[in-house]
Amino acid sequence: CESQGTDGLYESLGGAEGTKLFVDKLYECLRADERIKHYFTGSKMDAVKESQGQFLAVTFGAPIQYSGRPLDRIHSVMSITDFEFDAFLSCVGDGLRGVGADATNVDECVVLLETFR
């Protein structure tokens, strides 16, 4: 898998519909995870979820442009620890498995996201 995702990975996750289902599952996990749920509360969460969903889709190979703010700018004020990033990646894996992704696709997605640590 290439460093910015592939069309094949995005399509194997179910394209736009599959990615939306995954993001819904991901946010269920993020909002329940005691280690990181404090990052996923507040009045702007719908907009954050939509932007993050777009970012994830592009990362996994969607043929669209990411129109959100740069990730490093968003995260610079958050002081995310490795422990918290690992918790996020754990939720990514759970969310992907929750929508039926196979182990290879889960691994590819997690490896891609690891590059943003």
BALOBA-1460 file (C-alpha; in Angstrom, 3 decimals):
// residues 117
<rec num="1" residu="c" x="0.000" y="0.000" z="0.000"/>
<rec num="2" residu="e" x="1.323" y="3.448" z="-0.876"/>
<rec num="3" residu="s" x="1.942" y="6.122" z="1.735"/>
<rec num="4" residu="q" x="-1.182" y="8.121" z="0.868"/>
<rec num="5" residu="g" x="-3.576" y="5.224" z="0.345"/>
<rec num="6" residu="t" x="-4.752" y="3.516" z="-2.797"/>
<rec num="7" residu="d" x="-7.947" y="3.401" z="-4.778"/>
<rec num="8" residu="g" x="-7.968" y="-0.345" z="-4.131"/>
<rec num="9" residu="l" x="-7.990" y="0.088" z="-0.349"/>
<rec num="10" residu="y" x="-10.735" y="2.720" z="-0.460"/>
<rec num="11" residu="e" x="-12.847" y="0.541" z="-2.738"/>
<rec num="12" residu="s" x="-12.234" y="-2.585" z="-0.647"/>
<rec num="13" residu="l" x="-13.595" y="-0.648" z="2.345"/>
<rec num="14" residu="g" x="-16.808" y="-0.043" z="0.394"/>
<rec num="15" residu="g" x="-16.097" y="3.339" z="-1.160"/>
<rec num="16" residu="a" x="-18.019" y="6.359" z="0.115"/>
<rec num="17" residu="e" x="-20.768" y="4.342" z="1.805"/>
<rec num="18" residu="g" x="-18.360" y="1.932" z="3.486"/>
<rec num="19" residu="t" x="-16.191" y="4.792" z="4.713"/>
<rec num="20" residu="k" x="-19.238" y="6.575" z="6.178"/>
<rec num="21" residu="l" x="-20.276" y="3.396" z="8.016"/>
<rec num="22" residu="f" x="-16.718" y="2.999" z="9.311"/>
<rec num="23" residu="v" x="-16.603" y="6.606" z="10.558"/>
<rec num="24" residu="d" x="-19.915" y="6.073" z="12.373"/>
<rec num="25" residu="k" x="-18.482" y="2.968" z="14.092"/>
<rec num="26" residu="l" x="-15.225" y="4.786" z="14.798"/>
<rec num="27" residu="y" x="-17.032" y="7.631" z="16.553"/>
<rec num="28" residu="e" x="-19.074" y="5.188" z="18.636"/>
<rec num="29" residu="c" x="-15.782" y="3.823" z="19.928"/>
<rec num="30" residu="l" x="-14.074" y="7.216" z="20.314"/>
<rec num="31" residu="r" x="-16.956" y="8.636" z="22.329"/>
<rec num="32" residu="a" x="-16.976" y="5.597" z="24.638"/>
<rec num="33" residu="d" x="-13.211" y="5.184" z="25.141"/>
<rec num="34" residu="e" x="-12.268" y="6.588" z="28.560"/>
<rec num="35" residu="r" x="-8.719" y="7.262" z="27.377"/>
<rec num="36" residu="i" x="-9.677" y="9.717" z="24.628"/>
<rec num="37" residu="k" x="-13.386" y="10.523" z="24.726"/>
<rec num="38" residu="h" x="-12.640" y="14.020" z="26.058"/>
<rec num="39" residu="y" x="-11.364" y="14.902" z="22.574"/>
<rec num="40" residu="f" x="-14.665" y="13.884" z="20.968"/>
<rec num="41" residu="t" x="-17.279" y="15.933" z="22.785"/>
<rec num="42" residu="g" x="-18.714" y="19.374" z="22.244"/>
<rec num="43" residu="s" x="-21.046" y="21.308" z="20.015"/>
<rec num="44" residu="k" x="-18.838" y="21.136" z="16.912"/>
<rec num="45" residu="m" x="-18.458" y="17.349" z="16.873"/>
<rec num="46" residu="d" x="-20.671" y="16.836" z="13.817"/>
<rec num="47" residu="a" x="-18.405" y="19.145" z="11.796"/>
<rec num="48" residu="v" x="-15.272" y="17.499" z="13.215"/>
<rec num="49" residu="k" x="-16.643" y="14.042" z="12.395"/>
<rec num="50" residu="e" x="-17.476" y="15.094" z="8.845"/>
<rec num="51" residu="s" x="-14.046" y="16.638" z="8.284"/>
<rec num="52" residu="q" x="-12.256" y="13.668" z="9.836"/>
<rec num="53" residu="g" x="-14.340" y="11.314" z="7.707"/>
<rec num="54" residu="q" x="-13.252" y="13.198" z="4.603"/>
<rec num="55" residu="f" x="-9.621" y="13.103" z="5.764"/>
<rec num="56" residu="l" x="-9.796" y="9.347" z="6.388"/>
<rec num="57" residu="a" x="-11.451" y="8.704" z="3.023"/>
<rec num="58" residu="v" x="-8.707" y="10.646" z="1.214"/>
<rec num="59" residu="t" x="-6.011" y="8.877" z="3.241"/>
<rec num="60" residu="f" x="-7.487" y="5.518" z="2.247"/>
<rec num="61" residu="g" x="-7.534" y="6.498" z="-1.431"/>
<rec num="62" residu="a" x="-10.822" y="8.298" z="-2.138"/>
<rec num="63" residu="p" x="-10.780" y="10.267" z="-5.395"/>
<rec num="64" residu="i" x="-11.702" y="13.523" z="-3.638"/>
<rec num="65" residu="q" x="-9.844" y="16.511" z="-2.201"/>
<rec num="66" residu="y" x="-9.533" y="17.039" z="1.547"/>
<rec num="67" residu="s" x="-10.846" y="20.527" z="2.248"/>
<rec num="68" residu="g" x="-10.260" y="20.703" z="6.002"/>
<rec num="69" residu="r" x="-7.533" y="22.402" z="7.981"/>
<rec num="70" residu="p" x="-4.061" y="20.813" z="8.011"/>
<rec num="71" residu="l" x="-3.832" y="18.032" z="10.579"/>
<rec num="72" residu="d" x="-0.641" y="19.346" z="12.169"/>
<rec num="73" residu="r" x="-2.332" y="22.703" z="12.791"/>
<rec num="74" residu="i" x="-5.384" y="21.070" z="14.351"/>
<rec num="75" residu="h" x="-3.384" y="18.754" z="16.578"/>
<rec num="76" residu="s" x="-0.655" y="21.216" z="17.608"/>
<rec num="77" residu="v" x="-2.735" y="22.610" z="20.473"/>
<rec num="78" residu="m" x="-4.034" y="19.231" z="21.641"/>
<rec num="79" residu="s" x="-0.813" y="17.708" z="23.060"/>
<rec num="80" residu="i" x="-1.833" y="14.203" z="21.974"/>
<rec num="81" residu="t" x="0.329" y="11.574" z="23.650"/>
<rec num="82" residu="d" x="1.459" y="8.296" z="22.104"/>
<rec num="83" residu="f" x="-0.876" y="6.537" z="24.553"/>
<rec num="84" residu="e" x="-3.819" y="8.549" z="23.218"/>
<rec num="85" residu="f" x="-2.819" y="8.058" z="19.600"/>
<rec num="86" residu="d" x="-2.580" y="4.312" z="20.232"/>
<rec num="87" residu="a" x="-6.093" y="4.432" z="21.734"/>
<rec num="88" residu="f" x="-7.313" y="6.209" z="18.581"/>
<rec num="89" residu="l" x="-5.698" y="3.546" z="16.367"/>
<rec num="90" residu="s" x="-7.308" y="0.846" z="18.508"/>
<rec num="91" residu="c" x="-10.710" y="2.428" z="17.826"/>
<rec num="92" residu="v" x="-9.849" y="2.589" z="14.118"/>
<rec num="93" residu="g" x="-9.212" y="-1.152" z="14.140"/>
<rec num="94" residu="d" x="-12.405" y="-1.840" z="16.085"/>
<rec num="95" residu="g" x="-14.417" y="0.372" z="13.737"/>
<rec num="96" residu="l" x="-13.024" y="-1.291" z="10.630"/>
<rec num="97" residu="r" x="-13.644" y="-4.770" z="11.994"/>
<rec num="98" residu="g" x="-17.135" y="-3.601" z="12.985"/>
<rec num="99" residu="v" x="-17.978" y="-2.934" z="9.348"/>
<rec num="100" residu="g" x="-16.471" y="-6.209" z="8.144"/>
<rec num="101" residu="a" x="-12.996" y="-5.148" z="7.004"/>
<rec num="102" residu="d" x="-10.551" y="-8.037" z="6.807"/>
<rec num="103" residu="a" x="-7.308" y="-8.158" z="8.768"/>
<rec num="104" residu="t" x="-5.194" y="-7.041" z="5.807"/>
<rec num="105" residu="n" x="-7.281" y="-3.918" z="5.235"/>
<rec num="106" residu="v" x="-7.309" y="-3.109" z="8.949"/>
<rec num="107" residu="d" x="-3.511" y="-3.383" z="9.022"/>
<rec num="108" residu="e" x="-3.118" y="-1.220" z="5.903"/>
<rec num="109" residu="c" x="-5.351" y="1.494" z="7.327"/>
<rec num="110" residu="v" x="-3.606" y="1.521" z="10.700"/>
<rec num="111" residu="v" x="-0.170" y="1.664" z="9.042"/>
<rec num="112" residu="l" x="-1.306" y="4.600" z="6.891"/>
<rec num="113" residu="l" x="-2.645" y="6.467" z="9.901"/>
<rec num="114" residu="e" x="0.493" y="5.742" z="11.905"/>
<rec num="115" residu="t" x="2.351" y="8.065" z="9.516"/>
<rec num="116" residu="f" x="0.392" y="10.988" z="11.014"/>
<rec num="117" residu="r" x="1.565" y="10.351" z="14.584"/>
